[in-house]
Amino acid sequence: MNHHPHWREPSTITASRVYRELSLGDRRPNLFIIGSMKSGTTYLHNLLASHPSIFMCFPKEPSAFVEPDQLRTLWPWIWEQGYWRDKERYLQLFESAGAAKILGTGSVYCTHLPLATGVPERIHRFNPDSRLIYVMRDPTERAISHYWHQVRWHGEHRSVSSAIKNDPRYRDVSHYAMQLAPYFEIFPRDQIKTLTFEELINKTEQTLTEIFRWLNVEHSTAWETVPSENVTPETIDQRWGFGLLSGLRNKNRVLRVTIDSGPESIRRFALRLGSRKVAPSRVDASNTADYLRPLQQRQTVELTKLLGREFPEWQTLYAR
């Protein structure tokens, strides 16, 4: 069994040669959606999967290239699935790809610096011919959406203002230039496709056509309409007090087993007692946006220099 950092090829053979030699019996993914979190990556994954020449794996984010200890902290459930443990288990995700030219996967934790490090190097070592797609969203809206994701799934109990001001992960994931820079240092630029969430939503057909051309697959193929997923719901249960125990349950396997072995009626009562209904759209996040705006405008100048384009579609960032 090959443990992480995993699947190192023999030093006497180049990685590109190994990939070519194994391409028939050991088909490896050659497309990675590397983020950004809360920027439509699931929507893009499903759109690409509708193309007959593209196979997108399930689960969508096996996260096999995230360092295991870091992954265990970031996403305990997918860590437990163990796709990072050995190459054979990981490649089983692509066994039903058939004759598909493009084998796709990815994870938003591929661009989660500084909490997830070394991912570009591991992907490059695994397949240096990989193509990478990075989706960016208005960084202010993305950070706030990230917060509500954490409230919904990971027991975030602080106010939106307190959480984003005091927890750098909400700001760091929106620092797109910082997240992209390590990939540009390793991969040729023509292997990295960047786009915005706003382009994907408002110009879906044009954006998909550009991606299909870039992947060198038939670009006139009709693509299926797919529903949006992981959209922030109208109301969310925000935990506090006893409800925080449920959040800790998701992070600790022993605690999870202990809680789950108890009577269901008690578990439900404790959850109701320790949570409250919150409507994200009714929570005033204007002060948070004002706090983020000058920082993220500077970061977007950095991004503009890196990519050679501007982002007029980011209306919250520019207070339009």
Protein Blocks (a to p, Z undefined) as FASTA:
>chain_A
ZZddehiacfkbcfklmmmmmmmmmcccfbdcebdehihpmmmmmmmmmpmkbccdddfb
lolmbcfklmmmmmmmlmmnommmpmklmmmmmmmnojafbdceddfklmmcfkbghklm
mmmmmommbccddddddfklmmmmmmmmmmmmnopabdfklmmmmmmklmmmmmmmlmmm
mmmmmmcfklpccddfklmmmmmmlmmmmmmmmnopafkbccdddddehiacfbdcddeh
jlmmmmmmmmmmklmmmmmmpcfklmmmmmmmmgccddfklpccklmmmmmmmmmmmmmm
mmmmmnopacfklmmlnoZZ
